[in-house]
């Protein structure tokens, strides 16, 4: 995938076309992404309905969290803000010198109006140095949709400053055990609004979104051994896809959404097969005396990464689905597993170092391996954001396993889930 350096000039035509140049840019493909100081004061209540005073802090808090998780911004402490008079959101009502003095490079002003259950929010993003507006947007919806509205506005900011869609309206699936059983949950990308979608009261594992986001496959022991199930996310209907004797685990969707690869052992040895959405076995993709697991398709669907212990320890291999040629990908370290292939053609995986697990990435050709995590705990089960710019993973660095997000270069590692128990096996839904 070619590297496209995108230089974003912040003060070009949104509300004010033709304005001059600015000193701030975001290079989304740089090896190290600088963070810009952004001041986000409380939003102003512009209406007469005073029943939702809490929104003045909640709404900017959501955007602040979005922008911090993006890895491009540092939200400044409101304790250092200088007081401003009036409720104006336009540049003529702002003393940019005061914001510059405290180190702000960007300023986000916002206001909201509540009419019954209806919520209207307006935001304006300014370049403090030039005192010019960069973004101006409104969003309208129900007060119960406040988080969704703020994620939409956060996406608008990221799109304007980078030229790429934000991740703030995406969804996650993961395994949680707060009920005492391992069940599948779905949440917003930031871990909020988590809801349990299986009630198997058994062991549910390894959820994986379909390429169109309409279906989810997962493993469950609810009928005995590990079988593969498919859940229609619109209707809620669940059907068993693969219930062969032995293993039916580790499913991976082909990019066209028509086939699924998984490990089955009905022939004796755990090998990788492909099935259609009716559960019919189409082909044995990998056949070897070793244990072959964890398939992951390339973005084009012409290759597949997988894990095998044929060399004596778990290592990652790549299968060319056209020529059927298999090549070993990882050689550094004695334990490499859990490959995940990004839309930007890079493979994330888990590698053991000094007795603990870390997240690393590597090119599909075997070059440019980079270790992204180096905590004192175990960092496992990476999955990519739809745009290939972020990695979600699970870690026990704070005791129990929780979900964490980081940029694709390993920067800006942040915990996102705060549920009881453990949260593992994340899968990121398509955009």
N, C-alpha and C positions, 0 to 999 in steps of 0.2 A: 504494500500500500504506500503510495508516494507521500512523503512528508510535505504538507502544504503549510508554509508559515503565513499566518493570518495576522496582519497588523491592523488593529482596530483603532481608528481615530474616533474618540468619544464625542467630539462636539460637531458632528455632521448631521445635517438636516433630519430632525424628527418633528419638533414643533417649529424650529428655526432653521430652515434650509439655507445653505450657503454661508454658515458661520465659519470662523477661522479654525486653525489647527489647535490641537491640544497636546500636552506632553505625556499623557497616559496611554498605554497600549496593553493589550493582552495577547501574548503569543501562546496559543493553546497547545502547541506542539513542542514548546521549549523543554529541555531536560529538567529545568528547575523553574517553577512558576512563581513569580513574585506576587505577594499579597498586597492589596491596596487597602488603606485605612478608610473604612466607610462609617459615617455617623448616621444612625437611624434613631432620631428622637421619637417620642411617643406620638401616635397619630392624633390628629385633632378631630373632635366630634363636631361635625358641621351641621348636624340636624337638631331638632327640638326634642326628640325622643331620648330621654336620659336613662333608659332601662338597660343599656349595654355599655356602661362606662368602662367595664373591664376590657373591651375591645381596643381601647387606646394603647394598651400595653401588649395584649395578645397578638394583634395583627402584625405589628412590627417585629414581634418576637419570632413569628413564624418565618417571615422573610429573612430576618437576621440569621436564623439557623440554616435556612436554605443556602444563603450566600456563603456562610462559613463552610458548610459541607462541600460546596463546589470547589474549595481549595484556592479560590482567587481573591478572597476578601478576608479582612480582619475587622470584625464588628467592634467598634470602640465602646468603652464603658460609658454609660450614660451619666455616671457620677461626675465626669469631667466636662459635661456639656455646659455651655454658657446659656443663661436664660434668654428667651426671645419673647417679644411682645406680639400679640395679635395671632390670628389664625391663618394668615395668608400662606399659600403654597407656591406662589410665583417668585421669580428671581428678584423682583423689585421689593419684596417683603422680607428678604433674607440679607443679613449682614455676613457676607462670605468671609470677611476678614476675621471675625470671631471664630469661625470654623477652621480657618487656616491656622490660626494661632495654636489651637489644640492638636494640630497634626492631621486633621481630616483631609483626605484627597477627594473623596466623594461624599455627597450628602443626599440622603433619601428622605424626602418629606412626604407625608401622607395624611389623608383625611378620610372620614367615613360618615355615612348617613344611614340611620336605621329608620325604616317606616314599617311598623309592625314587625313581621318576620323577614322583610326584605332588607338586604344590606348592599349598599353601594360604596365601593372603595376607590379612591383616586390616589395615585402615587406619581411623584416627580423626582427624577434622579438628576443631580447637578454635579458638574465638575467644579470643585471649589476653587481651583487655581484660576480658572477663567470666568467663573461665575455664570456659567451657561448651562442650560438644560440639555440633557442627553436623551432622557426617556420621559414620556408622559403617557399614562395609561389609566383606564378605568375598568372595573370589573363589577358585575352585578349578579347577585344570587341570593340564596336564603342564608340567614344567620347560621344555620346548622352546617352550611357549606363553607364556613369561613376559612378553614385550612385549605380546601380546594381552591378557593379564590386567590389566596395568597400564593399558593404554588403556581398558579397560572401567571400571576404578576412576576414572580421570581423567574419563571421561564422567559418572560418578555425581556427582562433585564439581561439575562445570559445571552439570549439570541442577539440582542442589540450590540453587546460588547464583544462577542466572540464570533458571531455568524453561525453558531450551532445551536440546535435545540437543547434546552435544559433537560434534566432528568427528574424534575420535581413532581411530575404527574405520573411517574411510573409506579409499579407495584412489585412487591416481593412475596414469595412463598417460602416458608421455612418450617422446620420441625420445632415444636415446643413441648415441654413436659410439665408445665405448671399445674396440670390436673392430676399428675401422678402417672399419666400414660403419655406416650409419645403420639402427638396428633399433629396434623398439618394446619398451619395458620397462613393467612394472607394479610398484608399490611401495606400502608403507604411506603414509599422508598425510605422514609426517615424513621420507620419503626412505629409510627403512630397509627391509630385506627386498626389495630390488629384484631382479627376475628378468626375464631376457630372454624374450619370448614370440614373437618372429619370428626366423627364421634365413634370411632371404631373401638375405643376402650381396650386397645391392644398395643401394637407397635406399628406406627406409620413412619415411613422413611423416604428420603430422596425425592422430594417433589421437583418436577420439571415442567416449565411452561411450554406450550406449543408455540411455534413461530408467530402465529396470529393472536396469541394471548387468549384464545377462546376455550382452551382445554388445558388440563393439568394431569400429568401422569404421576403416580407415586407407588411405592411399595407398601404393602400392609400384610401383617400376619393374622388378620382377623378370621381367615378361613383355614388357618394352619400354618403352612410354610410361607416363605416370602413370595407373594404373587404380585403381579403388576395390574394396577387399576387406572382407569381414565375417568376423570370428572369433567363434565360439561359445566363450565363456570356460569353460563346463563341459566340453564334449566336446573342445575344442581344434580342431574342424574349421574350416577356412578356405575360403571360397568367393568367387569374383569376383562383385561386384555390378554394376559398370559398367566396360565395356571398349570404349566408343565410340572412334572415331578422334579423335585430338587429346586435349584435357584432360578429366579426370574427377577433379576435385580439390575440397578444402575442404568436406567433408560436414558437415551439421548435422542432428541428429535432430529431428523434430517431437515435441512433448511427449507425444503418444499412442504414440510408438514405432512407428507404422505406415508413416511416410514419411520420406524423407531428401532434403534439398535439397543440391545441389552444383553446381559450375560445370562445364559441358561446352561443347566447341567443335566438335562434329561437324557443326554447320551453318555453321561458319566463324568467327563471332564468339563470344568467351567470354561466355555468358549463364548464368543460373541456372535449373535445372530441378528438378522433384521426381520421385523414383522410389519404387517400393515395395520390399519386402524380397526380391523376386524379380528386381529390377533393371529392371523395366518402367518406361519413362518415362510419368509420369502427366500432367504439365503443364509448360509453359514459364512460369515464374513472373516472370522479368524478361527483357525484350527491348529492347535499345538498341544503338546503334552503338558505345557505349563498352564498356570492359571491366568486367564485373560479377562480383564474387567475394565470398568470405567470408560466406555467409549465416549468420544466427543468429536462431532463433525466439524470440518472446516467451513468457513462462510460460504464457499461455493458448493459444498457438498461432494467434492471429488476426492477428499481425503478424510481420514479418521484417526485421531489420536486414541491410544488405549494404554492400559498398564498390563505388563506381563512379568512374571518372575522367572522366565525362561533362562535368564542369565545368572540365576542364583539369588537375586534380590529384586524387589519391585522396581521396575524402570519403565519409562514412557517410550512407546514406539509409535510410528506413523505408518498407516496403511494407505497406499494409493488404491482407491476403489476401482480404478480403470485397469491398471496393470496387475493388481493384487500383490504388488511388491511391498514388503514390510522392512522398515529401517528403524534401528534404535535411535532415539532422539537424545536421551539424557545419559551422561557418563559421569558427571560430577556428583559424588555422594552415593551411598549404598541403599538409599530408600527414597524413591521419587514416585509420586502418585497423584491422583485427582486432577487430571488435565482438564482445562477449560479453554476453549478456542474463541478468541474475540472476533468481533466484526471488523477489527482493524488488523486481523491476521497475526495475532500474537497469542502464545499459549501460556496461561498461568498454571501453576501446579504447586504441589506441596513437596518440600524437600526436608529431609531430616539432617540436622546439624547439631552435633554435640548432645545427642539424645533428645532433642526437642524439634518440633516441626515449625517450619517457616514457609512463607509464600514467596515464590520466585516466578519469573517469566523468562521465556526463551523464544527465539524465532523458530518458525516451523522447519527451517533448515538446520537447526542445532546451534546457531550462533547467538552472540550477545545475551548470554544468560545473565540475569540480574536478580539478586536476592532483595526482596522488598521489605520484609519484616525481620526484626532482630530483637524481639522481646524476650523476656526471661521465661515465657510460657509457650504454649502451643498455639500456632496460628494455622488454621486448616480450612479446607473446603472453599476455595475461591470460586467466585462466579463474576462474570463481566456485566457491566451496564450495557444497554442496547447500543449505545454509541461507542463502546470500547474504551471510554476514557476514565472509567472508575471500576474498582474491584470491591465486591462485598465478600467478607469472609467471617469465619467464626473463630473466637479466641477465648481462652480461659485465663487471660492475663489479669483479670480482676476476680478470680475465684471460679464461679460458674462460667459456662460457655455463653457468650453473647455475640450478637452480630456487630461487625465493625465495617466502616467504609474507608476507602483510601483512593487517592488519585492513582492512575495507572503507573506512575513513576514511584509509588510508595509513599509519597508525601501526604500529610494531612490525615493521619489515621485517627478516626473518631468512632466511639461506640454509639450505636443508634437504638438498641433495644434495652428496655428497663423492666421487662417482665420477670416474674418469679421463675426460678428453675433455670433450665438451659434452653438456648435457642441455637439451632444448628442447621446445616444443609440448606443454605440460602439458594434461591433461584430467582433471577431477575426477569420480570415480564418484559415483552417487547414494548417499544415506545407507543 
